[in-house]
């Protein structure tokens, strides 16, 4: 049997416990997740500002901050488009109601014949 092989561990794993690097489990001490208000422009702005501060302080790698910032900008654009769509729909409904009302208020021809 080859000395580098340990029957229990397999060919790619070290034979002794000395060579093992033990990492803490990712969820050993989970950090509480904050609720991020991404349904408003001000919430997105606050999250962008937090992301900027975290990147400047080194808590977040700048490459990750760039990606997350891009996604936040996409969310902002979607929010903006949805808001403009809602406003346009309201204007269209208001104009349609006014136009119907204008047609309803036209003077109607008299049923009586002029003499």
C-alpha positions in Angstrom: 0.0 0.0 0.0 1.2 3.5 -0.8 2.2 5.6 2.2 0.5 8.7 0.7 -2.8 6.9 0.6 -5.0 6.5 3.6 -7.7 3.9 3.0 -10.2 5.8 5.1 -9.6 9.3 3.6 -9.0 8.5 -0.1 -6.3 9.4 -2.5 -6.7 13.2 -2.5 -7.0 13.7 1.2 -4.1 13.9 3.7 -3.3 10.8 5.7 -2.8 12.5 9.1 -4.8 15.1 11.0 -1.8 17.4 11.3 -2.2 18.4 7.6 -5.9 19.3 7.9 -7.0 22.9 8.1 -10.1 23.2 10.2 -12.3 26.2 9.2 -15.2 27.3 11.3 -18.6 26.6 10.0 -20.1 29.5 8.1 -23.2 29.5 10.2 -21.4 28.9 13.5 -22.2 32.6 14.5 -24.6 33.9 11.8 -24.8 37.6 11.7 -28.3 39.0 11.9 -29.6 40.1 8.5 -30.9 43.6 8.2 -34.1 44.3 6.4 -33.2 46.5 3.5 -36.0 48.7 2.1 -35.4 48.4 -1.6 -38.9 49.4 -2.6 -38.3 53.1 -2.3 -35.7 55.4 -4.0 -34.5 56.6 -0.5 -34.0 53.0 0.6 -31.9 52.2 -2.4 -30.0 55.4 -1.8 -29.3 54.4 1.8 -28.1 51.0 0.7 -25.8 52.5 -1.9 -24.4 54.8 0.7 -23.8 51.9 3.1 -22.2 49.9 0.4 -19.9 52.8 -0.5 -18.8 53.2 3.2 -18.2 49.5 3.5 -16.1 49.4 0.4 -14.1 52.5 1.5 -13.5 50.9 4.9 -12.5 47.6 3.4 -15.4 45.6 4.8 -16.5 44.8 1.2 -14.1 44.2 -1.7 -14.4 46.9 -4.3 -15.2 44.4 -7.0 -18.1 43.1 -5.0 -19.2 46.6 -4.2 -19.2 47.4 -7.9 -21.4 44.4 -8.7 -23.8 45.1 -5.9 -23.9 48.8 -6.8 -24.8 47.9 -10.4 -27.6 45.6 -9.2 -28.9 48.4 -6.9 -28.9 50.8 -9.9 -30.9 48.3 -11.9 -33.4 48.1 -9.0 -33.6 51.9 -9.0 -34.3 52.0 -12.7 -37.0 49.4 -12.4 -38.5 51.4 -9.5 -38.3 54.6 -11.6 -39.9 52.9 -14.6 -42.7 51.5 -12.5 -43.4 54.8 -10.9 -43.5 56.6 -14.3 -45.7 53.8 -15.7 -48.2 54.2 -12.8 -48.3 58.0 -13.2 -48.8 57.7 -17.0 -51.7 55.3 -16.5 -53.3 57.7 -14.0 -53.0 60.6 -16.5 -54.4 58.5 -19.3 -57.4 57.4 -17.1 -58.0 61.0 -16.0 -57.9 62.3 -19.6 -60.2 59.5 -20.8 -62.7 60.4 -18.1 -62.5 64.1 -19.0 -63.0 63.3 -22.6 -66.1 61.2 -21.9 -67.4 63.9 -19.6 -66.9 66.5 -22.3 -68.8 64.5 -24.8 -71.6 63.9 -22.3 -72.0 67.7 -21.6 -72.4 68.7 -25.2 -75.7 70.5 -25.8 -78.2 68.1 -27.2 -80.4 69.0 -30.1 -83.8 70.1 -29.1 -86.7 67.8 -29.6 -88.9 70.8 -30.5 -88.8 72.2 -34.0 -88.3 75.9 -34.4 -91.3 77.8 -35.8 
